[in-house]
Amino acid sequence: MNPKNSTIQTLTEKLEQTETALLESENHFRDLFHLAPIGMAEVSLDGQFLEVNTSFCEFIGYTRKELMRRGFNQITHPHDRDLSMDYFYRLIRGEFKQYKLEKRYRHKEGHWVYGILHCYLRLDKNGNPLSVITQVQDITEYKKIEADLKQQKEYLRLVLDNIPQQVFWKDTNLVFKGCNKKWAESAQLESSEFVIGKTDYDLFKDAKIAEFYRSQDRRVMASKEPELNVIAPKQKLTADGRQIWLDISRVPMLDADGYVIGIIGVLEDITEKKEIDEKLRLTQFSIDKSMDYVLLTDINARFFYTNEAATTTLGYSRDEFLQMQVKDIDPNACENHWPISWENLRQQGSFTFESTHKTKMGENISVEITLSYLEYNNKEYGCAVVRDISERKQTEIALQQAKEAAEAANHSKSEFLARMSHELRTPLNAILGFTQLMNRDLKRKKSVLLAEHQDHLDIISRSGEHLLNLINDVLEMSKIEAGRITLNSTPFDLLKLLQCLRDMLELKAKSKGLELIFEIDSDVPQSIETDESKLRQVLINLLGNAIKFTEQGCIILRVKKGKTLKNHRLIFEVEDTGTGISPEELQYVFEPFIQTETGRKSQQGTGLGLSISKKFINLMGGEITVSSQYGQGTCFKFKINFEPANAAKIPSKTLKKQVIGLAENQPTYRILVVDDNWTNRQLVVKLLKPLGFELQEAENGQDAIEKWEKWQPHLIFMDMRMPVMDGYEATQYIKQHLQGQATVIIALTASVFQQDRTVILSAGCDDFVRKPFRVEMLFEKIAKHLGVKFLYDENSPINECGNPQIPQKTEITDPSQLTPEVLAVMPESWIKELHQAASKLNSKLVGEVIDQIPENHGSLAKMLTQLANDFRYDVIIEFTSNAQK
């Protein structure tokens, strides 16, 4: 065979083989193209479809035939066309061998489908671009899922950012993976994304707080159990130091296999709620602990709330209240109403009124109610704040009673003043009347003898003493009411005191046909220590009243020794068969200024005797009671405390003697009388000058200082209250000088209060004498401070009571015979009682004292009775004063 032919044959065979292989390759490619499960398309260099497979047709809904007439840009989403064309031409230009692109196609039915394109060039045998082969993977469902996920993620973000709680989540290393907007704001972060990748140490400057949170997170992840609604205490959470309360829930995140992959935290700032709760609890506590009780009712006046005060005050439990209406506790309320109607309550809004509430025990209490109308959620309510005013009501009643008592007391004092007016005007009438009578006689007859006016002067003197007694009685009561009386305990012979009282009052009783009985138990001690003067005054008052208000029968004084563990006690009873006291008046017998009907009918006394007696008995540690049957008699019973006394220590009674002159061989004493009242000065001057003293007068303190400096008196009688300069200032001036230290200053004062004595002595006075004074008192003070010796009348015999007495045969026929020696027949205590009674111008007491004179001295009793009936108390006062010296 020709070699040339052989070569041609070989080439032909190889060509055929090549063509066959190429055909097979093309067939294989075509098979792969058309049978591929993903979309395949061959596109010309100008963008027209050259071939598409079945998967691509199914992907976009067109047939192969329909696509052959279109370019790919016709079915590309408008937003994707520019990018798609750019990549396409760059591939053709050889800028890159292939590209991958996600794009959207319009489906034949009008919706959009998504695909991922893998494009590469198909070259001819010369290596030139022939067409573009495109593989299209359908990702429409994936896109839908992605869109759904994105939408869900957005929904989740919106939910997390709009819920009131704060939410964060961390991985197992406690690194933040995210948070919601609320948590970021609370942590003062720029945005939620800022927290990603951070830890608590990055967010909180205080490492202790950061570690506290992390320890809580670790505990929850370790336990794989959630911790819900844990209330964290107040703590500094932010840089500005704000303190908050947090409600924290932590939940571990677990994967499908149960492994922990992180933690979710949900926080709620409950600071405001907590503070509101605290305020509500405080408000509730305040309401519950309020002293006023609070009642809330509905429109039917049924209770639905009460505080503790309501249950405590009314005694019902809260459960019992919930079954009750207002009318069950308030008798003034009606069915379904408070005492105030709902209509009035709606209009007024609030009422404050008083009512009565009944407790569970049936007790009625006075209450003040403030009732308010409330409306909430279209419902009406009544809110009552109730105050128990029982004590206030009792106080008002007590005040009213006190007012009535005060008015009664004022009425009693008015009656007392009326009685005092009568008592005062009677002796004043005598004083003024007889003074005018004497003046008229002196004008008509210049040579009237003093003897002719002796009776007039006696009446004036007695009337003056009577006025003094009345004033002393009132002053004594004033001292009692001011709490200025004191107990002057001294040892004395009790049995002798009782005997003297019997002697004093027996004649008075006999003159009325009454029997005076003293029943003294054998164990009553003879010598005791207490205030003798006050005890005597009490007994004279009670026995004198008994005699005065008894017309027949007897008066009995019982004295017993009482029994007590701590004190020695005496019991006295004064019982009479007199008129008695009515039950209505019995409660007032010890009230000052009040007299019983019987006392008022007697037209005597001030109504102070029993009140003074009661105060004296209280001062002696005792008490007094009275029982009486009207028309049958009265019994006063009182007790006093005492101390036993040694009879040897009881001072003996000394006889007071009347001064008649100065003893011989004594220096001449200079006495200065200082008083702004001329009459008072003249009284002292006329008493002392006849005895041989040198006297000068000064009308005020300044005048006294001038005379003291020039005349240097031995003694000054100084009035303490004067114009220009008073006695206090004058005394202080004199006593601050050396010469003044040697001058005796004796204060003359009208004060009756003991504390004034202290003030006077502290001013520098050496002693003091109260006005009106007894003449003998001046002599005693002069003798005490200057050592002056006086001449006295001779002493008289002493009776069993320790006082001078007159011979039994002496007959008294004229007042001039009433000398201190004549009165010596009676005890000193009797003389004091007569002096006090006459000083008070108390005819009742004077008569009672006169009645004690023994029958063998009837002339003395007769003369004294005559003087008393003539209101010649001045005579009685004068000679009883002299007899006490």
NORTA-V841816 format. One record per pair of residues at least 4 apart in sequence whose ideal C-beta (glycine too) atoms are under 8 Angstrom apart, sorted by the first residue. I is the first residue (numbers start at 1). GAP is how many residues later the second one is. Records with the same first field share a line. If there is no record, write none. Layout:
I->GAP  GAP
This chain:
1->4  5
2->4
3->4
4->4
5->4
6->4
7->4
8->4
9->4
10->4
11->4
12->4
13->4
14->4
15->4
16->4
17->4
18->4
19->4
20->4
21->4
22->4
23->4
24->4
25->4
26->4
27->4
28->4
29->4
30->4
31->4
32->4
33->7  9  18  20
34->6  19  20
35->18
36->4  17  19  99
37->18
38->17  97  98  99  100
39->13  14  16  17  19  20  21  76  95  96  97  98  99
40->11  12  13  15  16  93  94  95  96
41->8  10  11  12  15  26  31  92  93  95
42->7  8  9  10  80  89  90  91  92
43->4  5  6  7  28  29  45  88  89  91
44->4  5  6  87  88
45->47  84  85  86  87
46->25
47->24  25  26  38  41
48->22  23
49->18  19  21  22  23
50->81
52->4  5  12  15  16
53->4
54->4  10
55->4
56->4  11  80
57->4  5  6  7  10
59->46  54  56  77  79
60->7  15  45  46  47  48  53
61->46  47  48
62->4  5  8  13  46
63->4
64->4
65->4
66->4  42
70->4  5
72->4  12  62
73->8  11  12
75->30  31
76->4  5  8  27  28  29  30
77->4  26  27  28  29  35
79->25
80->4  23  24
81->4
82->4
83->4  18  20
84->4  17  19  33
85->4
86->4
87->4  12  14  32
88->4  31  44
89->4
90->5  6  9
91->4  5  6  7  8  28  29  30  41
92->29  37  40
94->27  35
97->23  24
98->20  21  22  23
99->18  20
100->16  17  18  19
101->15  16  18
102->12  13  14  15  37
103->11  12  14
104->8  9  10  11
105->7  8  10
106->4  5  6
107->4  5  6
113->25  27
114->24  25  26  28  29
115->21  22  23  24  25
116->20  21  23
117->17  18  19
118->16  17  19
119->13  14  15  16
120->12  13
121->8  9  10  11  12
122->7  8  9  10  11
123->4  5  6  7
124->4  5  6
139->4
140->4
141->4
142->4
143->4
144->4
145->4
146->4
147->4
148->4
149->4
150->4
151->4
152->4
153->4
154->4
155->4
156->4
157->4  23
158->4
159->4
160->7  20  21
161->19  20  21  31
163->4  17  19
164->18  104
165->17  101  102  103
166->13  14  16  17  20  100  101  102  103
167->12  13  15  16  97  98  99  100
168->8  10  11  12  15  27  96  97  99
169->7  8  9  10  84  93  94  95  96
170->4  5  6  7  47  92  93  95
171->4  6  90  91
172->49  88  89  90
174->25  26  40  43  44  89
175->22  23  24
176->19  20  21  22  23
177->19  85
178->14  17  18
179->4  5  8  10  13  16
180->4  12
181->4  11
182->4
183->4  9  12  84
184->5  6  7  8  10  11
185->4
186->51  52  81  83
187->8  16  51
188->50  51
189->5  6  14
190->4
194->4
195->8
198->4  5
199->4  11  15
200->4  9  10  11  13  14
201->6  9
203->7
204->5  6  9  33
205->34
206->4  30
207->4
208->4
209->4  26  27  28
210->4
211->4
212->4
213->4
214->4
215->4
216->4  11  32  34
217->4  33  46  48
218->4
219->4  8
220->5  6  7  30  31  32  43
221->31  39  42
223->29
224->28  30  34  36
225->27
226->23  24  25  26
227->21  22  23
228->21
229->18  19  20
230->17  18  19  20
231->14  15  16  17  39
232->13  14  15  16
233->12
234->9  10  11  37
235->8  9
236->5  6  7
237->5  6  7  9
238->4
243->28
244->25  27
245->24  25  26  28  29
246->21  22  23  24
247->20  21  23
248->17  18  19  20
249->16  17  18
250->13  14  15  16
251->12  13  14  15
252->8  10  11
253->7  8  9  10  11
254->4  5  6  7
255->4  6
270->4
271->4
272->4
273->4
274->4
275->4
276->4
277->4
278->4
279->4
280->4
281->4
282->4
283->4
284->4
285->4
286->4
287->7  20
288->19  20  21
289->19  20
290->4  17  19
291->18  96
292->17  93  94  95  96
293->13  14  16  17  19  20  21  92  93  95
294->11  12  13  15  16  89  90  91  92
295->8  10  11  15  26  31  88  89  91
296->7  8  9  10  85  86  87  88
297->4  5  6  7  28  29  41  84  85  87
298->4  6  81  82  83  84
299->37  43  80  81  82
300->25  36
301->24  25  26  32  35  36  37  81
302->22  23
303->18  19  21  22  23
304->18
306->4  5  10  12  15
307->4
308->4
309->4
310->4  6  11  76
311->4  5  6  7  10
313->46  52  75
314->15  43  44  45  46
315->44  45  46
316->4  5  8  13  44
317->4
318->4
319->4
320->4  40
324->4  5
325->8  10  11
326->4  7  11  12
327->4  6  7  8  10
329->28  29
330->8  9  25  26  27  28
331->25  27
332->7  23  24
333->4  5  6
334->5
337->4  5
338->4  7  31  33  44  46
339->14  16  30
340->4  5  11  13  31
341->4
342->4  38  40
343->4
344->4  7
345->4  5  6  26  28  37
346->27  34
348->25
349->23  24
350->20  21  22  23
351->18  19  20
352->16  17  18  19
353->15  16  18
354->12  13  14  15  35
355->12  14
356->8  9  10  11
357->7  8  10  29
358->4  5  6  7
359->4  5  6
365->23  25
366->22  23  24  26  27
367->19  20  21  22
368->18  19  21
369->15  16  17  18
370->14  15  16
371->11  12  13
372->10  11  12  13
373->7  8  9
374->6  7  8  9
375->4  5  6
376->5
389->4
390->4
391->4
392->4
393->4
394->4
395->4
396->4
397->4
398->4
399->4
400->4
401->4
402->4
403->4
404->4
405->4
406->4
407->4
408->4
409->4  182  184
410->4
411->4
412->4  179  180  181  182  195
413->4  180
414->4
415->4  178  179  180  192
416->4  177  178  190  191
417->4
418->4
419->4  176  186  187  188
420->4  50  54  186
421->4
422->4  181
423->4  47  183  418
424->4  43  46
425->4
426->4  37  40  445
427->4  35  36  37  39  40  414  444  446
428->4  35  39
429->4
430->4  29  30  32  33  441
431->4  29  32  33  36
432->4
433->4
434->4  22  23  25  26
435->4  25
436->4
437->4  19
438->4  15  18  19
439->4
440->4
441->4  7  11  12
442->4  6
448->4  5
449->4
450->4
453->4
454->4  361  362
455->4
456->4
457->4  417
458->4  357  409  412  414  416  417
459->4  411  412  413  415
460->4  414
461->4  411  412  413  414  416  417
462->4  376  379  405  408  409  410  411  412  413  414  415
463->4  378  408  410  411
464->4  409  410  413
465->4  373  374  376  408  409  411  412
466->4  372  373  374  375  376  405  407
467->4  374
468->4  304  371  372  373  409
469->4  367  368  369  370  371  372  373  404
470->4  136  370  371  372
471->4
472->4  364  367  368
473->4  133  135  139  367  369
474->4  132  134
475->4  277
476->4  9  132  136
477->4  115  131  134  135
478->4
479->5  6  273  274
480->4  5  131  132  135
481->111
482->271
484->269  270  271
485->130  131  134
486->133  268
487->43  44  47  132  133
488->43  45  46
489->40  41  42  154
490->39  41  42
491->36  37  38  154  155  158  159
492->4  5  35  36  37  40  153  158
493->4  33  34  154  157
494->4  30  31  32  33  34
495->4  25  29  31
496->4  304  305  306
497->4  35  38  39  332
498->4  20  22  41  59  61
499->4  301  302
500->4  301  327  329  330  352
501->4  35  38  39  42  56  351
502->4  14  16  350
503->298  323  324  327  349  350  351
504->36  325  326  329  344  345  347  348
505->4  11  35  38  39  42  343  344  346  347
506->4  10  345  346
507->4  343  344  345  346  347  348  354
508->4  39  339  340  341  342  343  344
509->5  6  7  38  46  342
510->4  6  341
511->340
512->35  38  39
513->39
514->33  36  38  39  40  41
515->38  39  40
516->27  31  38  39  41
517->37  38  39  40
518->38  39  41
519->37  38  39  40
520->4  38  39
521->38  39  40
523->38
524->35  36  37  46
525->36  117  119  120
526->121
527->117  118  119  120  123
528->40  42  114  115  116  117
529->113  114  115  116
530->5  90  110  111  112  113
531->4  85  88  89
532->4
533->4
534->4  82  85  86
535->4  81  85  105
536->4  293  297
537->4  75  76  79  299
538->4  75  78  79  100
539->4  18  33  35
540->4  293  305  308  309
541->4  68  69  71  72
542->4  32  71  94
543->4  12  14  31  305
544->4  300  301  304
545->4  64  65
546->4  9  28  29  30  32  88
547->8  29  301  304
548->54  56  296  300
549->27  29  30  49  50  53  85
550->4  5  26  27  28  29  83
551->27  28
552->25
553->23  24  25  80
554->22  23
555->19  20  21  22
556->17  18  19  20
557->15  16  17
558->13  14  15  17
559->11  12  13
560->10  11  13
561->8  9  10
562->7  8  9  77
563->6
564->4  5
567->54  74
568->73  74  75  76
569->53  70  71  72  73
570->69  70  72
571->66  67  68
572->65  66  67  68
573->62  63  64
574->61  62  63
575->58  59  60  61
576->57  58  59
577->55  56
578->55  56
579->19  51  52
580->48  49  50  51  52  53  54
581->4  5  8  15  17  45  47  49  53
582->4  14  15  48
583->47
585->4  11  12
586->40  42
588->6  8
589->5  7  21  37
590->20  21  24  34  36
591->20
592->15  16  19
593->14  15  18
594->13
595->4  5  10  12
596->4
597->4
598->4
599->5  6  8
602->242
604->238  239  240
605->4  237  239
607->4
608->4
609->4
610->4
611->4
612->4
613->4  11  25
614->4  10
615->4
616->4
617->5  6  7  21  22  23
618->4  5
620->20  21  22
621->19  20
622->16  17  18  19
623->15  16
624->12  13  14  15
625->11  12  13
626->8  9  10  11
627->7  8  10
628->5  6  7
629->4
645->4  5
646->4
652->150
653->145  148  149  150  175
655->140  141  143  148  149  169
656->120  164  226  227  228  229
657->135  136  138  163  228
658->118  134  135  161  162  224  227
659->32  116  117  120  131  132  133  226
660->130  131  132  133
661->30  31  129  130
662->4  29  30  31  126  127  128  129
663->126  127  128
666->122  123
668->24  25  26
669->24  25  45  46  113  117  119
670->23  24  25  26  41  42  43  44  45
671->17  22  23  24  25  42  43  44  45  46  111
672->23  24  25  26  32  35  36  39  41  43  44  45
673->8  11  12  22  23  24  25  43  44
674->7  23  24  25  26  27  29  30  42  43  44  45  48  53  56
675->5  6  9  22  24  42  44  47  73
676->23  24  43  45  46  47
677->4  42
678->4  21
679->4
680->4  39  68  91
681->4  16  18
682->4
683->4
684->4  11  33  64  94
685->4  10  12
686->4
687->4  88  91
688->5  7  90
689->4  6
691->99
696->11  15  17
698->5  6  8  9
699->4  23
700->4  22  23  24  25
701->4  17  21  23  24  25  26  28  29  32
702->4  22  23  28
703->4  21
704->4  12  14  26  30
705->4  20  25  28  29
706->4
707->4  6
708->4  5  8  26  32  35
712->27  31
713->30
714->29  30  72
715->28  29  30  31  67  70  71
716->18  27  28  29  30
717->29  31  52  61
718->9  12  13  27  28  29  30  47
719->8  28  29  30
720->6  7  8  27  28  29  31  40
721->5  6  28  29
722->4  5
725->4  5
726->4
727->4  20  36
728->4  31  32  35
729->4
730->4
731->4  14  16  32  33  34
732->4  31  32
733->4  7
734->6  9  11  30
735->5  6  10  29
736->4
737->4
738->4
739->4
744->22  23  41  42
745->19  20  21
746->19  20  21  22  23  35  39
747->13  18  20  21  22
748->20  21  23  25
749->7  11  19  20  21  22
750->20  21
751->5  6  19
752->18
753->4
754->4
755->4
756->4
757->4  11
758->4
759->4
760->5  8
761->4  7
766->19
767->14  17  18
769->4  8  9  12
773->4  5
774->4  107  110  111
775->4  106  107
776->4  105  106  108  109
777->4
778->4
779->4  11  106
780->4  105
781->4
782->4  6
783->4  5  6  7
793->26  27  28
795->9
796->8  9  10  24  25  28
797->7  8  10  27
798->4  5  6  7  26
799->4  5  6  25  26  27  28
800->27
801->25  26  27  28  29
802->25  26
803->20  21  23  24  25  26  27  28
804->16  17  19  20  21  79
805->19  20  21
806->4  15  16  17  18  19  51  54
808->17  48  49
810->7  12  49
811->48
812->5  6  10  47  48  50  51
813->4  46  50
814->49
815->48  52  57  60
817->5  46
818->4  5  45  46  57  61
819->4  60  63
820->4  59  62  63  65
822->38  57
823->8  37  56  57  60
824->59
825->28  29  32  35
826->4  5  8  26  27
827->4
828->4  56
829->4
830->4  19  22
831->4  49  52  53
832->4  48  52
833->4  12  16
834->4  12  15  16  30  42  46
835->4  41  42  45  46  49
836->4  9
837->5  8  9  11  12
838->8  30  35  38  39  42
839->34  38
840->5
841->30  32
842->4
843->4  25
844->4
845->4
846->4  18  22  27  30
847->4  18  21
848->4
850->11  14  15  18
851->10
853->4  5  7  8  11
857->4
858->4
859->4
860->4
861->4
862->4
863->4
864->4  12
865->4
866->4
867->5  6  8  9
868->4  5  8
872->4
873->4
874->4
875->4
876->4
877->4
878->4
879->4
880->4
881->4
